[in-house]
Amino acid sequence: MSDFTFTIDEIEIPAKEGQTIMEAADAAGVYIPRLCDHEGLRHQGGCRVCTVKAAGRSVSACTQPAEPGLAVENETPHINKLRRDLVEMLFHEGNHLCPICEASGNCELQAMAYRLDMTEPTRFPYLEPCRPVDASHPDIALDTNRCISCGRCIRASQDVDQKGVFGYVGRGIHRHVAANGPDLAHTDAEITDFAISDEVCPVGCIIRKRVGFVTPIGEREFDKGLIGRKISEKRNA
């Protein structure tokens, strides 16, 4: 049973004490866009794609606690424009060449762009980073030219795998994930780690060798529907 209710776009949402806006929304089958957040990982509030208006203030839904009677705006033209601007900047900061990327169709950044009607190249000039690809590990490669600094692999490695394989290097728009060592081969990363699994990295940054393009184009997760549909299906069940 819920402890209280609040509203998202005038839809009544049941919530329990201690839940964030996003946690309560997910449980109710109302999707709030996100990139850095992932079920089972501690919340970071870094990407700001989950920004909503709560009581007239802009907040990150993944970190903001739900409150009794709170009025939240989620799917409005103004908020979705802000989200689209953020997603465009993520494309502009990295090398996201969807037609030749093995994550195409399984990429959350790509899927979010489609959801937010970003169907043309970004308005911003591409930074075109040129970072070396770390292919030193026998089973894993790391292409940080695609990194969007979501931190999901860092939190997964620290909190779930209890290893700390990854960390941030650089600052500002130059911040990206790197191996906590000279290279991946000199870490205790394993192909079975949760941080290496397909569901953690939202783009094509962490690559599992010898399994690329296993799922044909047209049969990949986001080839079949918009991102967030699994959460929305709860409401229609």
C-alpha positions in Angstrom: 0.0 0.0 0.0 1.1 3.6 -0.7 1.8 6.1 2.1 0.6 9.0 0.0 -0.1 10.2 -3.5 1.2 13.0 -5.8 0.6 13.8 -9.4 2.7 13.7 -12.6 1.1 15.6 -15.5 -2.2 15.4 -13.5 -2.0 11.6 -13.2 -2.3 10.5 -9.6 0.8 8.5 -8.5 0.9 6.3 -5.3 4.2 6.6 -3.4 5.9 5.2 -0.4 8.0 7.2 2.1 11.6 7.5 0.9 10.8 7.0 -2.8 12.1 9.4 -5.4 9.8 10.9 -8.0 11.3 8.5 -10.6 11.0 5.4 -8.4 7.3 6.1 -7.7 6.7 6.9 -11.4 8.4 3.7 -12.6 6.3 1.7 -10.2 3.1 3.3 -11.5 4.1 2.8 -15.1 4.8 6.5 -15.9 8.1 6.9 -17.8 10.5 9.8 -17.1 13.4 9.9 -19.6 16.8 9.3 -18.1 20.3 8.3 -19.2 22.6 8.2 -16.1 20.0 6.4 -13.9 19.6 2.6 -14.0 17.6 0.2 -11.8 19.7 -1.3 -9.0 22.3 1.5 -9.0 22.6 4.4 -6.7 21.2 7.6 -8.1 23.6 10.2 -9.5 21.5 13.0 -11.0 24.3 13.8 -13.5 22.8 13.7 -17.0 19.8 15.9 -16.0 17.7 14.3 -18.8 15.2 13.3 -16.1 14.6 17.0 -15.2 11.0 17.6 -14.2 9.2 20.6 -12.7 8.1 19.9 -9.2 6.1 22.6 -7.5 7.4 25.0 -10.1 11.1 24.2 -9.6 13.4 22.2 -12.0 14.7 19.1 -10.2 16.2 15.7 -11.2 13.5 13.1 -10.8 16.0 10.4 -9.9 17.2 12.2 -6.8 14.2 14.4 -5.7 12.1 12.7 -3.0 8.4 12.3 -3.8 6.2 14.3 -1.4 2.4 14.2 -0.6 0.4 16.4 -2.9 3.4 17.3 -5.1 2.5 18.5 -8.6 5.1 17.3 -11.1 5.3 18.3 -14.8 7.1 15.7 -17.0 6.0 15.5 -20.6 5.6 19.2 -21.6 7.0 20.9 -24.7 9.3 23.1 -22.6 10.8 20.3 -20.6 11.2 18.0 -23.6 13.0 20.9 -25.4 15.4 21.2 -22.5 16.0 17.4 -22.7 16.5 17.5 -26.4 19.1 20.3 -26.0 21.0 18.1 -23.4 20.9 15.1 -25.7 22.2 17.1 -28.7 25.1 18.3 -26.6 26.0 14.7 -25.7 26.0 13.9 -29.4 28.2 16.9 -30.1 30.7 16.0 -27.4 31.4 12.4 -28.6 31.8 10.3 -31.7 28.3 8.9 -32.1 28.3 7.5 -35.6 25.1 5.4 -35.4 25.2 3.7 -38.9 28.6 2.1 -38.1 28.2 1.5 -34.3 27.5 -2.0 -33.1 25.3 -0.5 -30.4 22.9 0.9 -32.9 19.4 -0.2 -32.1 20.5 -1.0 -28.5 21.8 2.5 -27.7 19.9 4.5 -25.1 21.3 7.8 -26.3 20.2 7.1 -29.9 16.8 5.9 -28.6 16.4 9.0 -26.5 17.1 11.2 -29.5 14.3 9.5 -31.4 11.9 9.8 -28.5 12.7 13.5 -28.3 12.3 14.0 -32.0 15.9 14.7 -32.6 16.0 13.4 -36.2 18.6 15.8 -37.6 22.3 16.4 -36.9 23.0 18.4 -33.8 23.0 22.2 -34.1 26.3 22.3 -32.4 29.7 21.7 -34.0 31.1 18.2 -33.2 34.1 18.1 -30.9 35.3 14.9 -32.5 37.4 13.6 -29.6 40.3 11.3 -30.6 41.1 9.1 -27.6 42.8 5.7 -28.0 40.6 2.7 -27.8 41.7 0.3 -25.0 41.6 -3.2 -26.5 44.2 -4.6 -24.1 41.8 -6.9 -22.3 41.2 -10.4 -23.9 37.4 -10.1 -23.6 36.6 -6.3 -23.3 37.4 -3.1 -25.2 36.8 0.4 -24.1 36.0 3.2 -26.6 35.8 6.4 -24.6 35.2 8.5 -27.7 31.5 7.4 -27.2 31.5 8.0 -23.4 28.7 10.3 -22.1 30.0 10.3 -18.5 26.8 8.7 -17.2 28.9 6.9 -14.5 26.8 3.7 -14.7 29.8 1.5 -15.2 31.6 3.1 -12.3 28.7 2.6 -9.9 28.0 -0.9 -11.2 31.7 -1.9 -10.7 32.0 -0.3 -7.3 28.6 -1.2 -5.8 27.6 -4.4 -7.5 30.9 -6.1 -8.6 32.8 -4.7 -5.5 35.8 -4.0 -7.7 36.2 -0.3 -8.8 37.4 -1.1 -12.3 36.4 2.3 -13.8 36.8 5.9 -12.8 36.6 9.4 -14.2 39.5 11.3 -15.8 39.5 14.9 -17.1 37.2 17.7 -16.3 34.2 19.5 -17.8 33.4 18.4 -21.4 36.7 16.4 -21.4 35.6 14.2 -18.6 35.3 10.5 -19.5 35.6 7.1 -18.0 38.9 5.3 -17.9 40.2 2.0 -16.4 41.7 2.3 -12.9 45.1 1.2 -14.0 47.4 1.5 -17.0 44.8 -0.2 -19.1 41.9 -2.7 -18.9 44.3 -5.7 -19.0 45.8 -4.5 -15.7 42.5 -4.5 -13.8 40.4 -7.3 -12.4 37.6 -6.7 -15.0 35.9 -9.9 -16.2 33.4 -10.5 -18.9 30.9 -11.7 -16.3 31.0 -8.4 -14.4 27.7 -6.6 -14.1 29.5 -3.4 -15.2 30.4 -5.1 -18.5 26.9 -6.4 -19.2 24.9 -5.0 -22.1 22.4 -3.3 -19.9 24.8 -1.0 -18.0 26.6 1.1 -20.6 23.9 3.1 -22.5 26.0 3.7 -25.6 28.7 1.7 -27.4 31.6 2.6 -25.0 32.1 -0.8 -23.3 32.5 -3.5 -26.0 32.3 -7.2 -25.3 34.7 -8.8 -27.8 33.5 -11.5 -30.2 29.8 -10.8 -29.7 29.4 -7.7 -31.8 26.3 -7.5 -34.2 25.0 -10.8 -32.7 21.4 -9.4 -32.9 20.5 -8.3 -36.4 19.4 -4.8 -37.2 15.6 -4.7 -37.0 15.5 -7.1 -34.1 17.3 -5.0 -31.5 15.6 -3.6 -28.4 14.8 -0.1 -29.7 14.1 -1.2 -33.2 10.8 -2.5 -31.8 9.6 0.5 -29.9 10.4 3.7 -28.1 12.7 3.7 -25.0 10.6 3.6 -21.8 7.9 1.4 -23.3 8.6 -1.4 -20.7 7.8 0.9 -17.8 4.7 2.3 -19.6 3.4 -1.2 -20.2 3.0 -1.6 -16.5 0.3 1.1 -16.5 -1.5 -0.6 -19.3 -1.3 -4.1 -17.9 
